[in-house]
Amino acid sequence: MAEYSLDITGLVCPMTFVKAKLKLEQMAVGDLLVIRLRGAEPAENVPRSLRDHGQSVLAMRPAADGTIELVVRKER
């Protein structure tokens, strides 16, 4: 189970990634973050940008409400 969660369903790129990055900066290495997002552009850009910044994207799954849940482990 994730230690942290972040709802960015009301944001658009690039703020989706900015908010996710800021949240990860508050976390310890190894902590898990569940990010809830909405839309095709954030679903493509946020996981890619997090990987590009050295984080591990462990899962990406649709939620019952039509959003997407992204599970990320902080690596550094």
C-alpha positions, 0 to 999 in steps of 0.5 A: 500500500502506498504511503502517499497519494496525489490527485491531479485530475483537475490539472493540465500539463505541464502542471501535472508533472510539476505537482507530482515532482514536488510531492516526490521531493517531500518523500523518502527514497523507497516511498510509494506514491499513488497519483490519480490523473485524468486524460490522455496527455497526462497519462502519457506525459507524467509517467514518461517524465517521472521515468526520465527523472529517475523514478520507478513507475510500478503500475498504471491502471484505470480507476472505477471513476474513469481516472487513471492511477499511477503507482510510483516508487521514489528512487532518488 
